Amino acid sequence: MPTSFYLKFPKKEKSPIYIVVTMRGIRYRRTTDIRIEPERWNANTQSVRELKGYSPAKPLNTRLKELYNAAEALCDKLMGEVGMPTADEFWAMLFRSLDGETRKQPTTFVEYFAEYVERRGRKAPENTMKQYRTTLRLLRGFEARHRTSLRFSDITLRFYQKFQQDMESDGYSENYFGSIIKCIKVAYREAREVDRLHDLHETERRGFSAANVAAKTIYLSVEELQRIADVKISRDTIVATYPERAELSKSNMRRMIVGLDLARKKFLLGAFTALRVSDFNRLSDIHIQDKFFRITTAKTGAAVVIPIHPVIRKLIENGFDISTPIAEQRINEHIKEVARIAGITQKVEGTKLVDHRAVVGYWDKCDLVTTHTARRSAATNMYKAGIPTISIMKITGHTTEKSFMKYIKISAEENAELMAKSAFFAG
């Protein structure tokens, strides 16, 4: 069989699928632009496993089939030719027959980055692509600011330092800069290793780093979550906490009550399931089966089953429609106010974004609460309750216990209390 597919990195979390075409002893190899988890790949059939709950499998296999048919047809056509095409010529002919047009080779790094974002956007999660589109916008802004056109040879430590200065002066945090650099490094490496557009290794030099500052994050205890579950969002409780809002009209106050209460309930969904906001914010009745939530996660495509906590069961029985829409930004805005109304105001050390900068200091705890706090709180409270780590990881999606233990928030005192309850310390 002259055409075959394989995983380039079968032992990593995700790997690109490569296509190899062999003709007259010459091998043409390149990425298919498809990346999957190795456990989803069937090496025998050279296809993506079409498992229940993994909807991307069918369209991905359709694309592989299209590539296979186009490669086989091209080989049949070229067998009657005298000469053999170069690798660039071969793939240009294949994609012309497949997509109806010849791919123009990008001449600058930013042109390539734009092409990379477009082709990766067909498969990658939306949250991932937001980061890459932001990176593209910042790179174009850099070119405009410095009146330059970034070639591959321009992506050096000198560029890194100037880009860092620009982002710092624009108020971006060091962590955010690190996330942008990570996107640049990925595309730069793919341009070299996959598309063979350069043979440089500048982004691997010491100092060209995507290092970030470890944020000091918080979690809410079960008791604090119960306070949020029990708090009544009304005009009286809002005005008691925010006296200036007493002047709001009845209609505006009514809208505020509805918004705060919905954010409260949505946050609790995350805090008692450990799901990402992209998942708990799209839960609906269809995901409820008996005493469990059953949902396929958006980021990993994993099918998870989670018991419905009594707090959530009570909300549903009292009429909460879990499918009621609300934007993540609104939850992040409102949940801080809800937590303040619930009295979660003790000073704690944490990292807070101030004008796009991550500032470590002591803040009212309510001001540090975000949608991600819900997920971290669920994982931490499950761990403290003695639920096996492997069971929690099936929900959170962590692939190693080491990464999971970095994620949960537990103090030395809390860890000692857990140890004291063990059979060893009980004697």
C-alpha positions, 0 to 999 in steps of 0.5 A: 500500500503506497499510502499510510498513516501513523502517529508521530509521537505515540507516547505523548498526550497528543500527536499529529497524524502523518501521511506517508506516500511511497512511490518508486522508492521515494517517500513523501511525508508530511502532517495531515494537520490532525492531532489526537490523543494516542489512545484514540488511534487504531494503528491496525486500521490506521484510523481514529477510533469511533467510540461512543461520545467522541463526535470528532472521530467521523469527520476526522476519518472522512478527512483521512479517507479523502487524503488517502484517495487523493494520494492514491489517485495522484500516484496512479497519474504520476506512474506514467510520468518520466520524472518524479516531483519534489516533495513541495511539488507532490504535496502542492499537486495533492492539495490542488486536487483535494482542495481545488487550489494550490497552497501558496508558500508563506514568505514571512513568519506572520504569514505562516502563523496566519495559515497555521491558525486557519488550518489548526482552527478546523480541529482545535477547541475554541478556547485554544484558538482564541489564544492563537488568534490573539497571538496573531493580532499581537504579532501584527501589532508588533509589525505595525509598531516597528514598521517591519515584516517578521521573517523566520530569521527575525524570531530571535532573542532580540525580538523576544525582548522587544516583544516582551517590552511592548506587551509589558508597556501595554499592561499585559502580565508576565503570565499572559506574555508567557502564554503568547510565547508558547503559541509562537514556539509551537508554530515556529517549530511546526514550520521547521519540522513539518512544513520544512520552511526553515532550519532555525532553532532560535526559539529553543535558545536559553532565554526564549522562554514561555516561563510563567509566574506561579499564581497563588490561587484559592479554593472554597471549602464545603462550608463556604460553598454551602454559604453561597448555596444558602444565601438569598439574593434579594434587594435587602441583601444586595443593599446591605452589602452595596448601599449605593445600589439602593438608588437602582430602579425596580427594573434594574434591581430585578435584573441584578437579582436575576443575574446574581442568582443565576451566576450563583447557581451556575458556579455551584454546578462547577463547584460540585462537579469539577467540570470546566466552565465550558462543560458545566455551563452547557449542562442540560436535562439531557445530561441527567440520567438517574443520579448522575450527570453524563457528559462528553467534555468539550476539551478532551472528548472524554465521556464522564459520569458524575454523581449529582451532589445534594446541593445541586439536586436541591437547586434542581428540585426547587426549579433551577433550569441548569440549561439557562444561558449565561456568559462566562464573563458574567459569571466571573463578574457576578460570583465575586459579588455573590461571595461578598454578599455571602460574607466570604470576605476574609483577607487571604493571599492570592493573585489578582489581575489589576490592569492586566497585571497579575499582582500577588497580595492580600485581598478579600477572598471574594475578589479572587473567586472565578469560574476556575475556583469552582473546579479547583474547589470541587477537586480539592474538596473531593480529595479531602473527602477521601475520594480516590485520586484516580476517580477525581482525575477521570473528571478533571482530565489530569493525566498524571497524579503529579499534575493533579497534586499541583492543581488541588489546594491543600495546606500543610495543616489540612494535609496533617489532618487528613493523615491523622485520620488514617489507620497508621496515625490512629494506631 
